[in-house]
Amino acid sequence: MLAIKLKAYFAAAVALFRVPTDSDLTRAQFDAFSKQIPLLYFILISNTIAVAYTYVNVAPDWLTMIVPGVLTLLAALRTFWWLRQRHLVRSDADILRNLRATNWMTLPIGAGFTAWSFALYPYGDPFAKSQIAFYMAVTVIGCIFSLMHLRSAALIVTIVVDLPYVLFFWATGEPTLKAIAVNNLLVSGAMVTVLFIYYRDFADLVGSRKSLLAQQAATQTLSDENFRLANLDALTELPNRRRFFAELSSAFADAERRHVRVAVGIIDLDGFKPINDNYGHSIGDRVLIEAGRRIREVCEGFGPQRVEFARLGGDEFGLVVCGDPEDADLLRLGERIGEQVKLPYQLDTAHTGLSCSIGFALYPRSATTAEALYECADYSLYHAKRHLRGRTVIFSSELEAEIRSRSVIETLLRTADFDAEMELVFQPIVDAMSEHTAGFEALARWQSPRLGWVSPADFIPAAERIGLIRALTQALLVRALATAKTWPDHTRLSFNLSAHDICSPDGILPLIAIIEKSGVPPRRLDFEITETAVTFDFVRAQQSIAALKAMGCGISLDDFGTGYSSLSHVHRLPLDKLKIDRSFVADINDNPVSHKIIKSLTGLCDDMEIACVVEGVETRAQFDTLRRLGCDFVQGYYFSKPMPGAAVEDYLAKERERLDQSAAKVVA
């Protein structure tokens, strides 16, 4: 049992002299110790020179000149070495090695100075001998103080110097020296106690600092993660809108400073909304993820330009093209992205296909601020969606002129007097078999006091952009119903509705009120909607259409074949008519493909028991072909151009006269 205790005591004692291996503590010890070690050697050198000077005439030269010279030189070299270490960056292993070396060097240095002091003692008179006692006491206390950051070295000095010191002067028998020895022992003990307390507090302080640094590191990690999440799109894990505009701002500032080009691109997926409608949002999300992955791969492999890619929201993505790109680079990038997006998307049992439209704008040609550059890219995309769907458009001077024109139209439209400036014209819709006019489509016209006649293709989209379309629709519907009330009871009125009319929360209610107030039976009304309007918000569009159908109104799907996904909505909406776009009619007698398309569509309408209306009929040959293909109704310049409401009565009268004459010839 005693052996075990002695072994434990010995292990504890050895631990006191061991340099700690905790990297943070040893580094802190080294930093503090390296600042105080020159002070230790200064104490040794100055005290040694003073003692050697006192004994220079009474002791041998080797004790007063050679030995102190060697000891002083050694101390000076060590001082110089430590001063050089203060500005070096050292590894943890190197620091630990230096501290252990200091431990080992403390023993011979302390023993050397002690032995030299004892060797001088016999040569001095009482005053000189007292100086030896004073020298050793003061020096050891100074050394303990200087070595307080390296506890093991301080303890070695205490043992190597103080124990021989006390024994030596106690053995002299001189009461004064014995008292000095005892006093020095007590002071050294007190210093060692202070040393232990200080070392413990120092170690605790380093530990607290380490804990604080760990907390700061954890906080920084959390902050970095929050920053990453704040700039990341949760679905696709691409940079988000916030990150995109930060990159745009940075890239624009760099391009401005370096006087080089930078481009902004906006990508919109064509045909994405029907995927959500037909297959559900989970499939739509997977399509977005896959499309984003494909575009990112193209951007990462596109050199020499650097392309930053982000998801802006919905099915829109953004590009920032750095590296002084030219138009050819942007067109090549757009082509590669388009090729990848068009590749089939096979998801479970659903096979989907997409395309994308891209708008680019280039600094400094297009704009002088980052915000304006983005707006120009957005307009390029708008132009691509309207006129070059699935293609890449770069902002140009022509588009800039369009913007100016659009801005003028929007400004004038805001102050327009709809009653005075807006007019309605009516184009006949003719029964293909009997050639009787079944109804008229109401078409809006705007005569601006400043611009003159403005095309509906210009002012209708402008009204949608500035939020006036619903007010315009309501004003025009009132006038159209008032005109239709004067027509024969069997003559129908077709009226166009925009996406805002059928997809806004209360957009359909004012229209229902107008119909009820007009006195025109709802059964005489056909509301024409486009596929684009339906895809704007399919669920709300369904609700609005159901409300109109419940009143007895008819519903026609306009411009069939030019929207996002033609067949995807036909079977899901309560349609009465399908209006085939005029683009298929122009070459029906010359292009076998157009002929087959219309034949297929008329067959589809027949199978679904809905009427087929074909627009853009301009010749008798076209009309005859459409009749043979089974079209129900036709509309176009062959029968009449759009006419004012006042001319409808004369038109119908002439039609009756013409048909009566034709019937008389048949009878004859």
Secondary structure, DSSP 8 states (H G I E B T S, - for coil): -HHHHHHHHHHHHHHHTS----HHHHHHHHHHHHHHHHHHHHHHHHHHHHHHHHTTTTS-HIIIIIHHHHHHHHHHHHHHHHHHHTT----HHHHHHHHHHHHHHHHHHHHHHHHHHHHHGGGS-HHHHHHHHHHHHHHHHHHHHHTTTSHHHHHHHIIIIIHHHHHHHHHT--HHHHHHHHHHHHHHHHHHHHHHHHHHHHHHHHHHHHHHHHHHHHHHHHHHHHHHHHTB-TTT-SB-HHHHHHHHHHHHHHHHHHT--EEEEEEEEET-HHHHHHH-HHHHHHHHHHHHHHHHHHHHT--SSEEEEEEEETTEEEEEEES---HHHHHHHHHHHHHHHHS-EEETTEEE--EEEEEEEEETTS-SSHHHHHHHHHHHHHHHHHHSTTSEEE--HHHHHHHHHHHHHHHHHHT--HHHHEEEEEEEEEETTT--EEEEEEEEEEEETTTEEE-HHHHHHHHHHTT-HHHHHHHHHHHHHHHHTTS-TT-EEEEE--HHHHHSTTSHHHHHHHHHHH---GGGEEEEEEHHHHHHSHHHHHHHHHHHHHHT-EEEEEEETSSS-HHHHHTTS--SEEEE-GGGTTTTTT-HHHHHHHHHHHHHHHHHT-EEEE----SHHHHHHHHHTT-SEE-STTT---EEGGGHHHHHHHHHHHHHHHHHHHH-
